[in-house]
Structure formats: C-alpha cells, structure tokens
Amino acid sequence: MGFLFLGLSFPLPCFASETIAPTEEVSSKINLEAILVSIDNFFNRYPFFVATVTFIWLVVIPLTEEYLQKYKFISAINAFKKLQDDPNSQLLDIRDSRSLASLESPNLKILNKSALHVEFREGNEEGFVNKLLENFGGPENTTICIIDNFDGNSMKAAELLVKNGFKEAYAIRGGIRGKKGWQEIQETLLPPSVCVYPKKKVKLSKELNTNGGVQRQDNNDDDFSSATSFSNSKKENNNNRDVSSINPTLQSKAIPRPSSPYPNYPDLKPPSSPTPSKPKS
C-alpha cells in the first residue's frame, strides 16, 4: 500500500503544472483586453485631445518640414513676389541656348535685376555649380529662383545649389511654358514689362526687278530710291524714242501687205494666165 501511494505521488506535480499553464494564458488575455478597453475609454473621454494630436502628427509636422526645407517647388507668381521683395534673390534660367533663342528670359528691369542664364546638363553638375559660384560672391546669402521650359530639371538644380552652399533654391512650377507657368499667368498676374513672348521670324519684303528676277529690298532707302528713279527714267526714254529706231520689223508690220503675189496684177491674173489682166501703170 505504501508503494501504491508512493507511485501515485509522482505524477501529481505534472498534473499541477498542467493546471497552472491555462491560468497564465487566461491572465495574459485578460491583461491585453484590459489595455484595449482602457485605450478605448481614454479616446472616449478625451476626443478633442486625440484629434489634436492626430492633426499635428499628420498635417502640421509634414507642412513644417516642407516649409523649413531649403529647396522646393514654388508657383510663378510667388517666385515673382520673392524676386520683388527679397533683394538677395535672383532668377536663374537653366534652358539650353536653342530654347533661349526662341523665347527669351523674363525681363526684370522693373526690379533692377536681370536673369542669369546657365544651362543645366546632367553629368556636368560640377561645371554648372562652378559657373554659378563665379557669378555670386556670397552664395550663403543668395536665394535662387530656377526656371526651365517646364518643370524639367529645375528641382534637381535647386537641390544641387542648396547642397553647395546657397541659402535657398526654388524651382518654378510649370517653368516658362508649362501649365500654370510663367507664360500662362503673365497676362493676368504679372506686369506687362516682365511678360515673355515667342520671337517672330522677320521676313524681308521682295520685289521684281527690271530683268524679271527676284531682288531683295535693302534697308538703305537711298539705294532703293535711286534704283527706282533709274527704272522710271529708262521707261520714259523708251516711250519718247521713235518706234522705227527701236525695231524696224515692227515698222514693216505696221504697213498692210497686198493680197496678190504680183503687185501689178491685183486680181491674181499674171501674163502667164489664159486671160491676163492689164498691168497697173
């Protein structure tokens, strides 16, 4: 009997451990549920506090980071206002020479400034920055507004300038030709003196010369008037000249010719005919 009780006593700790484990799992589930319930109660008790924290996290912080960022997009009208209000701000045109030839940079004489043209090419970033540093003595105090044909490479150039010591760099959204760019807003929001328009190809007027060829009209009015007077005098001399001295063939054509090959026999009856006519005396 003692051995029986001894044998039965060994498995008892195992049973005890099995009965304790489910209790721990239940307690952990209860604790998790208690935490969730407490959070929900907190949201219900302080809804305005929760909404404020969420707004700050999702809206205020991103906007603040964007505002404090030294390179970013800017609208054309805000770029003009910055050029107008900030004496250390400058306009940088990064288009190629071909685009610049067809559409010039905005004229900023009204602001006592002028746009600087330095072409931006990927792969030549170092040369681009060096050329700008030559034109601006104090880049740490200079704000650059960058304009391209469209958005293009303006943001890349802005980031590059800030990393190389410039105070701020703004990429003009839409560029000079794009949507809501410089050209699109200039008629309603910008002064007429800073408006930009495509260059028109000047076609020189042409006229026919006296020989029937095509002759281009020069800008020298004296040469043109002398050539015109010479042509008119030549026409007057031709009109006053005797027609017979100009062309004798025309004179002969003016006299009517007889219908008969024999002038003395107008009725076409020469002496060889059976009934010849009498010749005219």
SULMO-V683008 format. One record per pair of residues at least 6 apart in sequence whose C-alpha atoms are under 8 Angstrom apart, sorted by the first residue. I is the first residue (numbers start at 1). J is the second residue. D is the distance in Angstrom with one decimal. If there is no record, write none. Layout:
{{I/J/D} {I/J/D}}
This chain:
{{43/50/6.6} {66/72/7.8} {70/162/6.8} {70/167/7.2} {70/168/4.9} {70/169/6.4} {70/170/8.0} {71/155/7.6} {71/158/5.7} {71/159/5.7} {71/162/6.7} {71/168/5.9} {71/169/4.9} {71/170/5.5} {71/171/7.6} {72/155/6.9} {72/158/7.4} {72/169/7.1} {72/170/5.3} {72/171/6.1} {73/155/7.1} {73/170/5.6} {73/171/4.7} {73/172/5.9} {73/173/5.8} {74/170/6.0} {74/171/5.9} {74/172/5.0} {74/173/5.7} {75/172/5.6} {75/173/5.3} {75/174/7.8} {75/180/7.8} {75/181/7.5} {76/172/5.7} {76/173/6.6} {76/174/7.8} {76/175/7.8} {76/180/7.5} {76/181/5.9} {76/182/5.6} {76/185/7.7} {77/182/7.8} {77/185/7.6} {77/189/7.0} {77/190/7.4} {79/145/6.5} {79/170/7.8} {79/172/6.8} {82/89/7.0} {83/89/5.4} {83/90/6.4} {83/91/7.4} {83/111/7.8} {83/145/7.9} {84/111/6.3} {88/141/6.8} {88/142/5.2} {88/143/6.1} {89/142/5.8} {89/143/4.4} {89/144/5.7} {89/145/7.2} {90/113/7.6} {90/114/7.9} {90/115/7.0} {90/116/7.8} {90/142/7.4} {90/143/6.3} {90/144/5.1} {90/145/6.1} {91/114/7.4} {91/115/5.0} {91/116/6.3} {91/144/6.0} {91/145/4.9} {91/146/6.1} {91/147/7.5} {92/115/5.8} {92/116/4.9} {92/117/6.0} {92/118/7.2} {92/144/6.6} {92/145/6.0} {92/146/4.8} {92/147/6.2} {93/105/6.9} {93/115/6.7} {93/116/6.0} {93/117/4.7} {93/118/6.3} {93/119/7.3} {93/146/6.0} {93/147/5.1} {93/148/6.2} {94/117/6.0} {94/118/5.2} {94/119/4.4} {94/120/5.2} {94/146/7.1} {94/147/6.4} {94/148/5.7} {94/154/7.6} {95/117/7.5} {95/118/7.5} {95/119/5.4} {95/120/7.0} {95/147/7.8} {95/148/5.5} {95/149/6.5} {96/119/5.4} {96/120/7.7} {97/119/7.7} {99/149/7.8} {101/199/8.0} {102/198/5.8} {102/199/5.6} {103/196/7.1} {103/197/6.4} {103/198/4.9} {103/199/6.2} {104/196/6.7} {104/197/7.7} {104/198/7.6} {105/115/6.5} {105/196/7.1} {106/115/7.0} {106/194/5.3} {106/195/6.4} {106/196/5.8} {107/114/6.6} {107/115/7.2} {107/193/6.8} {107/194/4.9} {107/195/7.4} {107/196/7.8} {108/114/5.3} {108/115/7.0} {108/193/7.8} {108/194/6.1} {110/193/7.2} {110/194/7.8} {118/128/7.1} {118/131/7.6} {118/132/7.6} {119/128/7.4} {120/128/6.3} {120/153/7.6} {120/157/7.4} {121/128/7.9} {125/160/7.9} {129/160/7.9} {129/161/7.0} {129/164/7.6} {133/139/7.0} {136/142/7.7} {139/165/6.0} {139/166/4.5} {139/167/6.5} {140/165/5.6} {140/166/4.7} {140/167/4.7} {141/166/6.9} {141/167/5.4} {142/166/6.0} {142/167/5.5} {142/168/7.0} {143/166/6.9} {143/167/5.7} {143/168/4.7} {143/169/5.7} {143/170/7.9} {144/158/7.9} {144/166/7.9} {144/168/6.3} {144/169/4.6} {144/170/6.2} {145/169/5.9} {145/170/4.8} {145/171/6.1} {145/172/6.7} {146/154/5.8} {146/157/7.7} {146/158/7.1} {146/169/7.2} {146/170/6.0} {146/171/4.9} {146/172/5.9} {147/154/6.3} {147/171/6.5} {147/172/5.5} {147/175/5.1} {147/176/6.6} {148/154/6.1} {148/172/7.8} {148/175/4.8} {148/176/6.2} {149/174/7.8} {149/175/5.1} {149/176/5.2} {149/177/5.6} {149/178/7.0} {150/173/7.5} {150/174/4.9} {150/175/4.1} {150/176/6.2} {150/177/5.8} {150/178/4.9} {150/181/7.6} {151/171/7.6} {151/172/7.1} {151/173/5.7} {151/174/5.1} {151/175/5.3} {151/178/7.4} {152/175/7.9} {154/171/5.1} {154/172/7.3} {155/170/7.5} {155/171/5.2} {158/168/8.0} {158/169/4.8} {158/170/6.0} {158/171/6.2} {159/169/7.2} {161/168/8.0} {161/169/6.7} {162/168/6.0} {162/169/6.3} {172/181/7.5} {173/180/7.4} {173/181/6.3} {174/180/5.7} {174/181/4.1} {174/182/7.4} {175/181/5.1} {175/182/6.4} {176/182/4.6} {176/183/5.8} {177/183/5.9} {177/184/7.3} {178/184/7.7} {183/195/7.1} {183/196/6.6} {183/197/7.9} {186/192/7.6} {186/194/7.9} {186/195/5.8} {187/195/7.5} {204/216/7.2} {204/217/7.2} {205/216/6.7} {205/217/6.2} {206/214/6.8} {206/215/6.1} {206/216/4.9} {206/217/6.0} {207/214/6.1} {207/215/5.7} {207/216/6.5} {207/217/7.1} {208/214/5.0} {208/215/5.9} {209/215/6.0} {210/231/7.2} {217/224/7.3} {218/224/7.2} {243/250/7.8} {243/251/7.3} {244/250/7.4} {244/251/5.7} {258/266/8.0} {259/266/7.6} {260/266/5.6} {260/267/7.2} {260/268/5.9} {261/268/7.7} {262/268/7.1} {262/270/7.3} {264/279/5.4} {264/280/5.4} {265/277/6.9} {265/278/7.4} {265/279/5.8} {265/280/7.0} {267/277/7.6} {269/275/7.1} {269/276/5.1} {269/277/5.6} {270/276/5.5} {270/277/6.7} {271/277/7.2}}
